[in-house]
Amino acid sequence: MSIGIWQLVLILIVFLLLFGAGKVPNVMKDLAKGIKAFKQGLNDEEETEEKTSPPKVIKSSRHEKN
């Protein structure tokens, strides 16, 4: 199932009723900033994972007795 043209029109009408025509550019601007910040956060996380060194192997200090 995909969203049809009538569903998109209905969503647009509800959006305009909630925010008004004057606030739509501000809402879209804030949405774009949020998406940009989210993507930047994902990229920053990937970069820190690449920069970290692999874990070191720690030898066991326990001695097994038979």
OpenMM code with the backbone's topology and positions (N, CA, C; nanometers):
from openmm import Vec3, app, unit

residues = "MET SER ILE GLY ILE TRP GLN LEU VAL LEU ILE LEU ILE VAL PHE LEU LEU LEU PHE GLY ALA GLY LYS VAL PRO ASN VAL MET LYS ASP LEU ALA LYS GLY ILE LYS ALA PHE LYS GLN GLY LEU ASN ASP GLU GLU GLU THR GLU GLU LYS THR SER PRO PRO LYS VAL ILE LYS SER SER ARG HIS GLU LYS ASN".split()
positions = [
    Vec3(0.0838, -0.1179, 0.0000),
    Vec3(0.0000, 0.0000, 0.0000),
    Vec3(0.0881, 0.1240, 0.0000),
    Vec3(0.0535, 0.2161, -0.0838),
    Vec3(0.1268, 0.3422, -0.0875),
    Vec3(0.0298, 0.4574, -0.0625),
    Vec3(0.0856, 0.5699, -0.0313),
    Vec3(0.0030, 0.6874, -0.0049),
    Vec3(-0.0427, 0.7446, -0.1383),
    Vec3(-0.1728, 0.7617, -0.1522),
    Vec3(-0.2297, 0.8157, -0.2744),
    Vec3(-0.2339, 0.9671, -0.2721),
    Vec3(-0.2787, 1.0237, -0.3829),
    Vec3(-0.2846, 1.1688, -0.3960),
    Vec3(-0.3835, 1.2292, -0.2974),
    Vec3(-0.4947, 1.1611, -0.2715),
    Vec3(-0.5952, 1.2162, -0.1799),
    Vec3(-0.5448, 1.2169, -0.0358),
    Vec3(-0.4669, 1.1192, 0.0011),
    Vec3(-0.4093, 1.1192, 0.1353),
    Vec3(-0.3100, 1.2344, 0.1514),
    Vec3(-0.2311, 1.2605, 0.0484),
    Vec3(-0.1365, 1.3721, 0.0530),
    Vec3(-0.2087, 1.5060, 0.0625),
    Vec3(-0.3177, 1.5210, -0.0132),
    Vec3(-0.3962, 1.6446, -0.0081),
    Vec3(-0.4547, 1.6630, 0.1307),
    Vec3(-0.5065, 1.5572, 0.1893),
    Vec3(-0.5645, 1.5648, 0.3234),
    Vec3(-0.4582, 1.6022, 0.4270),
    Vec3(-0.3406, 1.5429, 0.4171),
    Vec3(-0.2312, 1.5758, 0.5089),
    Vec3(-0.1919, 1.7225, 0.4936),
    Vec3(-0.1851, 1.7714, 0.3708),
    Vec3(-0.1499, 1.9115, 0.3459),
    Vec3(-0.2541, 2.0058, 0.4048),
    Vec3(-0.3819, 1.9736, 0.3898),
    Vec3(-0.4890, 2.0572, 0.4449),
    Vec3(-0.4809, 2.0614, 0.5969),
    Vec3(-0.4627, 1.9470, 0.6596),
    Vec3(-0.4519, 1.9423, 0.8057),
    Vec3(-0.3293, 2.0206, 0.8517),
    Vec3(-0.2200, 2.0068, 0.7804),
    Vec3(-0.0969, 2.0796, 0.8136),
    Vec3(-0.1195, 2.2301, 0.8073),
    Vec3(-0.1861, 2.2756, 0.7007),
    Vec3(-0.2132, 2.4186, 0.6868),
    Vec3(-0.3098, 2.4682, 0.7935),
    Vec3(-0.4076, 2.3871, 0.8306),
    Vec3(-0.5013, 2.4275, 0.9352),
    Vec3(-0.4325, 2.4376, 1.0709),
    Vec3(-0.3411, 2.3468, 1.0981),
    Vec3(-0.2728, 2.3480, 1.2271),
    Vec3(-0.1735, 2.4637, 1.2393),
    Vec3(-0.0955, 2.4866, 1.1367),
    Vec3(0.0130, 2.5831, 1.1462),
    Vec3(-0.0156, 2.7156, 1.0766),
    Vec3(-0.1082, 2.7185, 0.9846),
    Vec3(-0.1354, 2.8415, 0.9102),
    Vec3(-0.0336, 2.8606, 0.7994),
    Vec3(-0.0731, 2.9367, 0.6984),
    Vec3(0.0137, 2.9552, 0.5816),
    Vec3(0.1383, 3.0355, 0.6161),
    Vec3(0.1301, 3.1237, 0.7146),
    Vec3(0.2443, 3.2072, 0.7492),
    Vec3(0.3541, 3.1335, 0.8228),
    Vec3(0.3192, 3.0291, 0.8950),
    Vec3(0.4187, 2.9575, 0.9756),
    Vec3(0.4793, 2.8377, 0.9033),
    Vec3(0.4251, 2.8019, 0.7892),
    Vec3(0.4753, 2.6845, 0.7173),
    Vec3(0.6240, 2.6982, 0.6833),
    Vec3(0.6711, 2.8124, 0.6311),
    Vec3(0.8157, 2.8222, 0.6026),
    Vec3(0.9022, 2.8051, 0.7271),
    Vec3(0.8579, 2.8601, 0.8392),
    Vec3(0.9357, 2.8455, 0.9630),
    Vec3(0.9382, 2.7011, 1.0103),
    Vec3(0.8249, 2.6336, 0.9992),
    Vec3(0.8180, 2.4933, 1.0403),
    Vec3(0.9082, 2.4084, 0.9516),
    Vec3(0.9056, 2.4323, 0.8216),
    Vec3(0.9891, 2.3555, 0.7297),
    Vec3(1.1377, 2.3845, 0.7541),
    Vec3(1.1695, 2.5090, 0.7859),
    Vec3(1.3080, 2.5464, 0.8156),
    Vec3(1.3572, 2.4739, 0.9406),
    Vec3(1.2740, 2.4712, 1.0441),
    Vec3(1.3109, 2.4014, 1.1673),
    Vec3(1.3238, 2.2513, 1.1442),
    Vec3(1.2350, 2.1964, 1.0613),
    Vec3(1.2418, 2.0538, 1.0290),
    Vec3(1.3721, 2.0218, 0.9560),
    Vec3(1.4097, 2.1066, 0.8610),
    Vec3(1.5343, 2.0852, 0.7867),
    Vec3(1.6553, 2.0931, 0.8792),
    Vec3(1.6539, 2.1872, 0.9734),
    Vec3(1.7642, 2.1978, 1.0697),
    Vec3(1.7735, 2.0722, 1.1558),
    Vec3(1.6582, 2.0204, 1.1965),
    Vec3(1.6572, 1.8992, 1.2778),
    Vec3(1.7119, 1.7796, 1.2028),
    Vec3(1.6724, 1.7657, 1.0771),
    Vec3(1.7211, 1.6545, 0.9955),
    Vec3(1.8719, 1.6671, 0.9739),
    Vec3(1.9174, 1.7892, 0.9486),
    Vec3(2.0607, 1.8124, 0.9269),
    Vec3(2.1408, 1.7787, 1.0526),
    Vec3(2.0901, 1.8204, 1.1680),
    Vec3(2.1593, 1.7912, 1.2939),
    Vec3(2.1618, 1.6413, 1.3212),
    Vec3(2.0525, 1.5720, 1.2893),
    Vec3(2.0457, 1.4274, 1.3088),
    Vec3(2.1490, 1.3567, 1.2215),
    Vec3(2.1558, 1.3950, 1.0939),
    Vec3(2.2528, 1.3332, 1.0033),
    Vec3(2.3961, 1.3628, 1.0473),
    Vec3(2.4204, 1.4856, 1.0942),
    Vec3(2.5542, 1.5214, 1.1410),
    Vec3(2.5914, 1.4394, 1.2642),
    Vec3(2.4953, 1.4155, 1.3518),
    Vec3(2.5204, 1.3333, 1.4694),
    Vec3(2.5550, 1.1903, 1.4316),
    Vec3(2.4861, 1.1367, 1.3312),
    Vec3(2.5180, 1.0017, 1.2846),
    Vec3(2.6588, 0.9963, 1.2260),
    Vec3(2.6954, 1.0971, 1.1476),
    Vec3(2.8292, 1.0999, 1.0877),
    Vec3(2.9365, 1.1146, 1.1946),
    Vec3(2.9114, 1.1969, 1.2950),
    Vec3(3.0083, 1.2138, 1.4035),
    Vec3(3.0296, 1.0832, 1.4786),
    Vec3(2.9227, 1.0089, 1.4995),
    Vec3(2.9330, 0.8810, 1.5703),
    Vec3(3.0153, 0.7818, 1.4895),
    Vec3(2.9941, 0.7789, 1.3580),
    Vec3(3.0708, 0.6877, 1.2733),
    Vec3(3.2185, 0.7248, 1.2737),
    Vec3(3.2490, 0.8554, 1.2743),
    Vec3(3.3885, 0.8989, 1.2750),
    Vec3(3.4580, 0.8605, 1.4051),
    Vec3(3.3889, 0.8709, 1.5174),
    Vec3(3.4513, 0.8349, 1.6447),
    Vec3(3.4738, 0.6849, 1.6525),
    Vec3(3.3855, 0.6063, 1.5924),
    Vec3(3.4052, 0.4612, 1.5916),
    Vec3(3.5272, 0.4252, 1.5083),
    Vec3(3.5501, 0.4975, 1.3984),
    Vec3(3.6651, 0.4694, 1.3134),
    Vec3(3.7955, 0.5082, 1.3822),
    Vec3(3.7935, 0.6130, 1.4632),
    Vec3(3.9143, 0.6629, 1.5280),
    Vec3(3.9551, 0.5800, 1.6489),
    Vec3(3.8646, 0.5069, 1.7075),
    Vec3(3.8986, 0.4293, 1.8263),
    Vec3(3.9835, 0.3095, 1.7870),
    Vec3(4.0730, 0.2728, 1.8752),
    Vec3(4.1599, 0.1591, 1.8482),
    Vec3(4.0857, 0.0297, 1.8811),
    Vec3(4.1292, -0.0789, 1.8210),
    Vec3(4.0643, -0.2068, 1.8513),
    Vec3(4.0905, -0.2465, 1.9962),
    Vec3(4.0032, -0.3248, 2.0546),
    Vec3(4.0214, -0.3645, 2.1943),
    Vec3(4.1466, -0.4507, 2.2104),
    Vec3(4.2125, -0.4334, 2.3237),
    Vec3(4.3332, -0.5103, 2.3523),
    Vec3(4.2953, -0.6393, 2.4238),
    Vec3(4.3722, -0.7432, 2.3976),
    Vec3(4.3486, -0.8719, 2.4614),
    Vec3(4.4177, -0.8711, 2.5969),
    Vec3(4.3429, -0.9039, 2.6993),
    Vec3(4.3974, -0.9078, 2.8350),
    Vec3(4.4201, -1.0535, 2.8723),
    Vec3(4.5444, -1.0841, 2.9127),
    Vec3(4.5756, -1.2212, 2.9518),
    Vec3(4.5182, -1.2480, 3.0897),
    Vec3(4.4735, -1.3681, 3.1088),
    Vec3(4.4147, -1.4063, 3.2366),
    Vec3(4.5234, -1.4170, 3.3426),
    Vec3(4.4943, -1.3666, 3.4618),
    Vec3(4.5919, -1.3734, 3.5705),
    Vec3(4.5637, -1.4921, 3.6626),
    Vec3(4.4582, -1.5648, 3.6342),
    Vec3(4.4259, -1.6817, 3.7168),
    Vec3(4.5112, -1.8006, 3.6729),
    Vec3(4.5518, -1.8796, 3.7685),
    Vec3(4.6267, -2.0011, 3.7394),
    Vec3(4.5347, -2.1189, 3.7663),
    Vec3(4.5278, -2.2064, 3.6697),
    Vec3(4.4423, -2.3232, 3.6872),
    Vec3(4.5186, -2.4311, 3.7635),
    Vec3(4.4510, -2.4929, 3.8594),
    Vec3(4.5108, -2.6020, 3.9361),
    Vec3(4.4358, -2.7302, 3.9033),
    Vec3(4.5107, -2.8372, 3.8849),
    Vec3(4.4495, -2.9673, 3.8553),
    Vec3(4.4480, -3.0547, 3.9752),
] * unit.nanometer
topology = app.Topology()
chain = topology.addChain("A")
for resn in residues:
    res = topology.addResidue(resn, chain)
    for name in ("N", "CA", "C"):
        topology.addAtom(name, app.Element.getBySymbol(name[0]), res)
